[in-house]
Amino acid sequence: MPAGEIRHVSSPSSTADPSSPYDDEAWLWAQIKAEARRDAESEPALASYLYSTILSHSSLERSLSFHLGNKLCSSTLLSTLLYDLFLNAFTSDPSLRAAAVADLRAARERDPACVSFSHCLLNYKGFLACQAHRVAHRMWQQSRRPLALALHSRIADVFAVDIHPAAKIGKGILFDHATGVVVGETAVIGNNVSILHHVTLGGTGKVGGDRHPKIGDGVLIGAGATILGNVKIGEGAKIGAGSVVLIDVPPRTTAVGNPARLVGGKEKPSRHEDVPGESMDHTSFISECNIAFGFSELRTPKHDNQGNLHVMFILCNGDFSSLFHCSSVSSSMWEAKDTFDLVMNVNLLI
């Protein structure tokens, strides 16, 4: 079968102890090696590369340490030094290995573009940046801060992912695409969170202290979203792409816009049952908006002399009532008497 065709894989045997992370790790490593052998056979040009990065190693932690060492090395920060540093961390701290396994599974299960575990291990810079960050965070906790900051700098240079080594990150994390992700010093990210590219978890000024967002378990943060300040994003919440969040977001709710507002209104926001960080559902809030906001008046659409469709309508809920003008069904630009940025495509509203 050609490389990349296998999509669904079997879970570890039911005879394995589900409470033991070592059984899952051993199964996953065997799967990665099988994928690497298959790819080496189907693409001989990669055989040497796959041998040196995966097939020549006896364990996941050795392969990952070797790969990170080669990715992050420089003329003055040698790959052998980094290999020893990563290997010591992964070998002595089982939680780091368990987190790496959970992250690999997260990418495979949530990203349809992830064709194999080995593809994620070798090529997903979000995954690699996250594993390297965990080692830098360990160095930070051990008061080896110059080394932690040096690693942080190399991670930012190589992967374009800027995570302060003091930031706390759970497991089952997917940094999808990952380019431009920024995570501040006092930020906390829970388990099973999915974060897309160009997301910022930042502060609001130069004052020190606890000043960055706290992201609950199962949260989904869309591309280009910015969350500022020591705000709490509740468990299972969803942040729409391009939103600027300056407020707490309750669990299982959706925040969209600039500045972000809760879908359904702040008094009774609409709630969802799924875990968006795992389901990767970015758009269900759009149909909810139709119900939550509703049309109090919809005027007859008219075409101008250039063929553009113009619609005038009024949206209302407990917080506002505004007249909106849509200049074209192909445009997401809105003109409102009372400014409110609604992140959705016009075609879905009319």
C-alpha positions in Angstrom: 0.0 0.0 0.0 1.4 3.5 -0.9 2.8 5.6 2.0 0.2 7.8 3.6 -2.9 5.7 2.6 -3.5 4.2 6.1 -5.7 6.5 8.1 -7.2 4.5 10.9 -5.0 2.4 13.2 -5.9 -0.2 15.8 -5.5 0.7 19.4 -3.3 -1.3 21.8 -4.4 -4.8 22.6 -7.2 -5.1 25.1 -4.9 -7.3 27.1 -2.7 -4.3 27.9 -3.2 -2.5 31.1 -5.1 0.7 30.2 -3.7 2.4 33.3 -0.1 1.9 32.2 1.4 4.6 29.9 4.2 2.2 29.1 2.0 -0.2 27.2 0.6 2.6 25.1 4.1 4.0 24.5 5.4 0.6 23.4 2.5 0.1 21.0 2.9 3.5 19.5 6.7 3.1 19.0 6.1 -0.2 17.2 3.6 1.5 15.0 6.0 4.4 14.2 8.7 1.9 13.3 6.4 0.0 11.0 5.3 3.2 9.3 9.0 4.2 8.8 9.8 0.8 7.3 6.9 1.1 4.9 7.9 4.6 3.9 11.5 3.6 3.4 10.5 0.8 1.1 8.1 3.0 -0.9 10.4 6.0 -1.1 14.1 4.9 -1.2 15.3 8.5 -1.3 14.1 8.8 2.4 15.6 5.4 3.5 18.7 6.9 5.0 16.9 9.7 6.7 14.3 7.3 8.2 17.0 5.0 9.4 18.9 7.7 11.2 15.9 9.4 12.8 13.7 6.3 13.6 14.8 2.9 12.6 18.2 2.9 14.2 16.8 3.8 17.6 15.5 1.5 20.3 12.8 3.7 21.8 10.6 6.7 21.2 12.6 8.9 23.6 15.9 8.2 21.8 14.4 8.9 18.4 12.7 12.1 19.6 15.9 13.3 21.4 18.0 12.6 18.3 15.6 14.5 16.0 15.2 17.5 18.3 18.9 17.7 18.8 19.5 17.9 15.1 16.7 20.3 14.5 17.7 22.8 17.3 21.5 22.6 17.1 23.6 25.5 15.9 27.3 26.1 15.4 27.7 26.9 19.1 24.9 24.7 20.5 26.0 21.2 19.4 23.6 18.4 18.5 25.4 15.9 20.8 24.9 18.2 23.8 21.2 18.7 23.0 20.7 15.0 22.4 22.1 14.2 25.9 20.0 16.9 27.4 16.7 15.8 25.8 17.5 12.1 26.4 18.2 12.6 30.1 15.0 14.6 30.5 12.8 12.0 28.6 14.4 9.1 30.3 14.2 10.4 33.9 10.7 11.9 33.7 7.9 9.5 32.6 5.4 12.3 32.4 7.3 13.9 29.5 7.1 10.6 27.5 3.4 10.2 28.4 2.7 13.8 27.2 4.6 13.1 23.9 2.5 10.0 23.3 -0.7 11.9 24.0 0.4 14.7 21.7 1.1 12.2 18.9 -2.3 10.7 19.3 -3.9 14.1 19.4 -2.4 15.1 16.0 -3.3 11.7 14.4 -6.9 11.8 15.6 -7.8 15.5 15.2 -5.9 16.5 12.0 -7.0 14.8 8.8 -3.8 15.9 7.2 -1.7 13.8 9.6 -1.2 10.6 7.6 0.8 8.7 10.2 2.4 8.9 13.6 5.9 8.9 12.0 4.9 11.9 9.9 3.9 13.8 13.0 7.1 12.8 14.9 9.3 13.9 12.0 7.5 16.8 10.4 5.0 18.5 12.7 6.8 21.5 14.0 4.0 22.2 16.5 4.5 18.8 18.0 8.3 19.2 18.1 8.2 22.7 19.5 5.8 21.4 22.3 8.2 18.6 23.3 11.2 20.8 23.3 9.3 23.4 25.4 8.5 20.7 28.0 12.2 20.0 28.4 12.9 23.8 28.6 10.1 24.1 31.2 11.8 21.3 33.2 15.0 23.2 33.1 13.2 26.3 34.3 11.7 24.4 37.3 15.2 23.1 38.1 16.5 26.7 38.2 18.6 26.1 35.1 17.1 29.2 33.6 19.9 30.3 31.3 19.7 26.9 29.6 15.9 27.1 29.5 16.0 30.5 27.9 18.6 29.3 25.3 16.3 26.5 24.4 13.4 28.8 24.2 15.3 31.0 21.8 16.3 28.1 19.5 12.7 26.8 19.5 11.4 30.2 18.4 14.1 30.6 15.7 13.6 27.1 14.2 9.9 26.5 14.6 8.5 30.0 14.7 6.7 29.1 18.0 7.4 31.3 21.0 6.5 29.7 24.3 8.1 31.1 27.4 9.8 28.3 29.4 7.8 29.1 32.5 4.5 28.5 30.8 2.6 25.4 31.9 1.2 23.1 29.2 -0.8 19.9 29.7 -0.9 16.8 27.5 -2.9 15.8 24.4 -2.0 19.2 22.8 -2.4 20.0 19.2 -0.6 23.0 17.8 -2.0 22.8 14.3 0.3 24.5 11.8 1.8 26.3 14.8 3.5 29.2 12.9 3.3 32.4 15.0 2.0 30.9 18.2 3.0 33.0 21.2 2.5 31.8 24.8 3.4 34.2 27.7 5.3 33.4 30.9 2.4 32.9 33.3 0.0 31.2 30.8 -1.4 27.8 31.6 -2.8 25.4 29.0 -4.8 22.4 30.1 -5.2 19.0 28.6 -6.6 18.1 25.2 -6.4 21.6 23.9 -6.2 22.5 20.2 -4.6 25.7 19.1 -4.2 26.9 15.5 -1.6 29.2 14.0 -0.9 32.8 14.9 -2.6 32.5 18.3 -1.4 34.8 21.1 -1.8 34.1 24.8 -0.4 37.5 25.9 -0.3 40.1 28.7 -1.8 43.6 28.6 1.2 45.7 29.6 4.6 45.8 31.3 3.4 45.0 34.9 4.8 41.7 36.2 3.1 39.0 38.1 0.3 36.6 37.0 -0.7 38.3 33.8 -1.4 35.7 31.1 -4.5 33.6 30.1 -5.5 30.3 31.7 -6.8 27.8 29.2 -9.0 25.0 30.5 -9.2 21.4 29.3 -10.7 20.7 25.9 -10.6 24.3 24.6 -10.4 25.1 20.8 -8.7 28.3 19.8 -9.1 29.3 16.2 -6.4 30.7 13.9 -5.3 34.3 14.6 -7.1 34.6 17.9 -5.6 36.8 20.6 -6.3 36.3 24.3 -4.9 39.0 26.6 -4.5 39.3 30.3 -5.1 37.0 33.2 -8.5 35.8 31.9 -9.9 32.3 32.2 -11.1 30.3 29.2 -13.4 27.7 30.7 -13.3 24.0 30.1 -14.6 23.0 26.6 -14.9 26.6 25.4 -14.4 27.7 21.8 -12.6 30.9 20.6 -13.5 31.9 17.1 -10.7 32.6 14.5 -9.5 36.2 14.6 -11.2 37.0 17.9 -9.7 39.3 20.5 -10.6 38.0 23.9 -10.3 40.3 27.0 -12.9 38.7 29.2 -13.4 35.4 31.0 -15.2 32.8 28.8 -17.5 30.3 30.6 -17.1 26.6 30.1 -18.8 25.1 27.0 -19.5 28.5 25.4 -18.2 30.3 22.3 -16.6 33.7 22.1 -16.2 35.5 18.7 -15.4 38.9 17.4 -13.2 41.9 18.2 -13.7 42.6 21.0 -15.0 39.1 21.6 -18.5 38.6 22.8 -20.3 35.4 23.9 -22.6 33.8 21.3 -26.1 34.0 22.7 -25.3 37.1 24.9 -23.5 37.4 28.2 -26.6 36.7 30.4 -27.5 33.3 28.8 -24.7 32.3 26.4 -25.4 29.4 24.1 -23.7 26.2 25.3 -22.4 23.2 23.4 -22.2 19.6 24.5 -19.1 18.4 22.6 -15.4 19.0 23.5 -14.2 21.4 20.7 -10.6 20.8 21.5 -11.1 17.2 20.5 -13.9 17.5 17.9 -12.2 20.5 16.1 -15.6 21.9 15.4 -15.0 25.5 14.4 -18.4 26.5 12.9 -21.3 25.1 14.8 -21.8 28.4 16.6 -22.9 30.0 13.3 -26.2 28.1 13.2 -26.5 28.9 16.9 -26.1 32.6 16.1 -29.1 32.5 13.8 -31.2 31.3 16.7 -29.6 33.4 19.4 -29.6 36.7 17.6 -32.5 36.2 15.2 -33.9 38.6 12.6 -36.3 41.1 13.9 -36.6 42.6 10.4 -35.3 41.3 7.0 -35.7 43.6 4.1 -35.9 42.5 0.4 -32.5 42.0 -1.1 -31.6 44.2 -4.1 -28.9 44.1 -6.7 -26.9 47.1 -7.7 -25.7 47.9 -11.3 -22.6 45.8 -10.7 -24.5 42.7 -9.7 -23.7 42.9 -6.0 -26.5 41.8 -3.7 -27.4 44.2 -0.9 -29.3 43.2 2.2 -30.5 45.3 5.1 -31.6 43.6 8.3 -31.8 44.1 12.0 -30.2 41.7 14.5 -31.2 41.9 18.1 -30.5 40.3 21.4 -30.4 41.5 25.0 -27.2 43.5 24.5 -27.8 45.4 21.3 -30.2 46.1 18.4 -28.5 47.2 15.3 -29.1 47.9 11.6 -26.7 46.0 9.4 -25.9 46.5 5.8 -24.3 43.8 3.8 -22.7 45.2 0.7 -22.2 41.8 -1.0 -22.9 38.2 -0.3 -19.2 37.4 -1.1 -18.0 39.9 1.5 -17.6 39.6 5.2 -17.5 43.4 5.7 -20.3 44.9 7.8 -21.5 48.4 8.4 -23.4 48.9 11.6 -24.9 51.9 13.4 -23.7 50.2 16.6 -20.4 48.5 15.9 -20.3 44.8 16.5 -18.0 42.4 14.7 -19.7 39.2 13.9 -17.3 36.6 12.7 -19.3 34.6 10.1 -19.9 34.5 6.4 -22.8 36.5 5.1 -23.9 33.6 2.9 -24.8 31.6 6.0 -27.2 34.3 7.2 -29.3 35.1 4.2 
